[in-house]
Structure formats: C-alpha cells, structure tokens
Amino acid sequence: MNKKVKLIECPRDALQGFSHWVPSAQKVAYYQSLLKVGFDTLDCVSFVSPKAIPQMADSAQVLHQLDLSNTSTKLLAIVANERGAREACAHEKITYLGYPFSISENFQIRNTNKTIAESVIILQRIIALAAQHGKEVVVYLSMGFGNPYGDPWNTAIMEAWVAKIVGFGVNIISLSDTLGMAKPERIDSLFSHLTKAYTDIEFGAHFHTTTETWFEKVNAAFLAGCSRFDGTIKGRGGCPMAQNELVGNMPTERLISYFTAQQCELALSNLAFESAYNQSHTLFS
C-alpha cells in the first residue's frame, strides 16, 4: 500500500513578507483556488499584531468570506499569544492553531517579543483555549536544526523540548528549518529518533531552502519517517522576523513531484493545482 503523505500549503507564509498589500478579495480568490486542490491543510491566516505582519491584518475578513462547503482541506491560523488564540478560536472554520516556539532565545524574542520561559506559559494557555473550543494545536519548533545567533543547540536539547511539549498534550509538532540551515545528516538523525520514540505523535517538516538543496532535505526527512510537509507554490515567502536575508519556503510543486515519484498517496487534483499555480503568478506579480 502506498504511504500517505500530508501536504500543508502555506499561503500565509508566502504573503506575510510580500511588499505589496494584497486586498482581501484577492486573498479569498486565491485561497479558494487552493481549497480545490486537496491539500490536507491550508495555513492561510494569522492573528498577530498588524504592526508586525501588516499583510495579515484582514485575517478575520478573509476567513468570513471563505467557502469550505466543497473541500476537505482544514484551515490553520498562526497565533503568537493568548489574545491571538482567543481571536482564532472565535472562528468555527479554523481547525488548527499554529504556535511558533523557538528553542533559540534570540529568535523567540525576535519572533514574538517573549522569552522562552514566557513562551512556555503562553503555549500552555493556548493549549487550554484550543481544548475549550475544539481546536488542535500545532507547535512549530523553529530554529529546530540550529541557529546563527550562537544559542545552544544539540539533539539532546531538541529531544528535551519535544518531550516537554508532548507532555503538554500536543500531538502535532513541526520541525522548522527557519533559515535553511538544515543538513541531511541532522534531518535524518532527528526525524529517525523522534518518529520511533513517539509513534503516536505526528511530526512535520517546515523547511526553508534554496533551489539547490530542496531535494536532499525532503528526501532525508521522508526516509527518516516524516509524512507531513509544509510548502508554498514556487517556494515564495520566508520568515521576515529572522532579520536575515530571506530563504524561501519549500516549493510545493517540488514536493508533489517528489512524492509522486515515491508513489505516495496524495489525493490531489492536478487540474486544480495547475489553476492555483497560475493564479499565484498573477497574485505575486
């Protein structure tokens, strides 16, 4: 039987650093095209400070206009604090709350203006809110493969944080290569260990990458047991909070090509993807 792989399309990640304001109607039209493709999840909105991410200031309006009647794709909203989580929980259309948790103190402060210790408390409160409203939390372990700031990193630190987060009741953890630093050996080591140690936990890969290194990253993670992958069409986007030269996301079209070659079960509409792919060119032109 072919292995099933979950693909998460992240237009929010592609849009958040885009320099030109994209009107709500255009976001909605693009998201509707993506909802026809058959992705497992659409990471499409965030409830964070509009001063930090102006492009996502209309998330509530966009959600209100989305039609989910003919799709099985679930929606994910990124939240960075308790206020954002409460806003997201008010929307029935949202299934997942994504929380960016960095094991790099420097990056956690850059990204959410909170220390790691403060972020642990926030995460626990978000988990409680999600449970009250029938949502599920996805934790993104950013700087999961190292960092450029000199903060401590090793596999033992990563494993300790995974154990702690699992202990909080989180069932989906995505290891994030925020600046495109991950090497195949490190990817293999982490995913091989974690997927065997926590067979009931869903581990994902959120890779930022150059065009030269996308294959080695996806291949290493997949062969090590990862079956959940984030991407954006054409690899657009990057993390504006890293304050470094942006490294793009994993190109979705590359993911589809790779997993098709691996004979994985994707259940995507090729025609709908081609339409969304073409629409993305117009949106980001």
Sequence and secondary structure as in RCSB ss.txt:
>XXXX:A:sequence
MNKKVKLIECPRDALQGFSHWVPSAQKVAYYQSLLKVGFDTLDCVSFVSPKAIPQMADSAQVLHQLDLSNTSTKL
LAIVANERGAREACAHEKITYLGYPFSISENFQIRNTNKTIAESVIILQRIIALAAQHGKEVVVYLSMGFGNPYG
DPWNTAIMEAWVAKIVGFGVNIISLSDTLGMAKPERIDSLFSHLTKAYTDIEFGAHFHTTTETWFEKVNAAFLAG
CSRFDGTIKGRGGCPMAQNELVGNMPTERLISYFTAQQCELALSNLAFESAYNQSHTLFS
>XXXX:A:secstr
   B EEEE HHHHHTT SS   HHHHHHHHHHHHTTT SEEEEEEES TTT GGGTTHHHHHHH   TT   EE
EEEE SHHHHHHHHT TTEEEEEEEEES HHHHHHHHS  HHHHHHHHHHHHHHHHHTT EEEEEEETTT  SS 
    HHHHHHHHHHHHHTT  EEEEEETTS   HHHHHHHHHHHHHH TTSEEEEEEB  TTTHHHHHHHHHHTT
  EEEEBGGG    GGG S    B BHHHHHHHHHHTT B    HHHHHHHHHHHHHHT 
